[in-house]
C-alpha cells in the first residue's frame, strides 16, 4: 500500500509542477496533496506541523497568484482585458507549441497586448499595460513553480530517507 501512495504522491507532484504553468490547474495545492499522500504511508512519519505549514504556503501562493498579476497590470496602467489576454496567450502557447518553450513567453505578452488593444487603449498604453500584465503573470507563475519544485524536493528527500521502509523488497 505504501508503494501505491508514493506513486500517486509523485503523480500529484508532477501535476503540481504542470499546474504552475497551466492556469486551470492549481499547482502548489496539487503538490501539497502529494506530500499528504506521502504522510499517509506507514513508512514516512511526517508531522502535522509540516503538513499545516506547507498547506498554508500552498494556499497563500494561490492567493498571491491572483494578486500579483493585478498589481503588475495596475502599476503599468493596464486593465482586466490585458490580464485575460495574457492567460489566453498562455493557453495558446500550450495548445499550439509552435515556438516551443519561447512561446510561453511570447504568447502571454501578445495576448495581453491584444486584450488591451481590444479594450480601446492606444498603442503606447497597450504595450505598457501588456508588459505590466505579462510581468505580473510571469512573477506569479515563477512563484508557483518555485513552491512546486521545493515541495518536490521535500517529497523526494523523504522518499530517499525512508526508501528501505517504503520499498522493503528492493533493499
Rosetta blueprint (number, residue, H / E / L):
1 X L
2 X H
3 X H
4 X H
5 X H
6 X H
7 X H
8 X H
9 X H
10 X H
11 X H
12 X H
13 X H
14 X H
15 X H
16 X H
17 X H
18 X H
19 X H
20 X L
21 X L
22 X L
23 X L
24 X L
25 X L
26 X L
27 X H
28 X H
29 X H
30 X H
31 X H
32 X H
33 X H
34 X H
35 X H
36 X H
37 X H
38 X H
39 X H
40 X L
41 X L
42 X L
43 X L
44 X L
45 X L
46 X L
47 X L
48 X H
49 X H
50 X H
51 X H
52 X H
53 X H
54 X H
55 X H
56 X H
57 X H
58 X H
59 X H
60 X H
61 X H
62 X H
63 X H
64 X H
65 X H
66 X H
67 X H
68 X H
69 X H
70 X H
71 X H
72 X H
73 X H
74 X H
75 X H
76 X L
77 X L
78 X L
79 X L
80 X H
81 X H
82 X H
83 X H
84 X H
85 X H
86 X H
87 X H
88 X H
89 X H
90 X H
91 X H
92 X H
93 X H
94 X H
95 X H
96 X L
97 X L
98 X L
99 X L
100 X H
101 X H
102 X H
103 X H
104 X H
105 X H
106 X H
107 X H
108 X H
109 X H
110 X H
111 X H
112 X H
113 X H
114 X H
115 X H
116 X H
117 X H
118 X H
119 X L
120 X L
121 X L
122 X L
123 X H
124 X H
125 X H
126 X H
127 X H
128 X H
129 X H
130 X H
131 X H
132 X H
133 X H
134 X H
135 X H
136 X H
137 X H
138 X H
139 X H
140 X H
141 X H
142 X H
143 X H
144 X H
145 X H
146 X H
147 X H
148 X H
149 X H
150 X H
151 X H
152 X H
153 X H
154 X H
155 X H
156 X H
157 X H
158 X H
159 X H
160 X H
161 X H
162 X L
163 X H
164 X H
165 X H
166 X H
167 X L
168 X L
169 X L
170 X L
171 X L
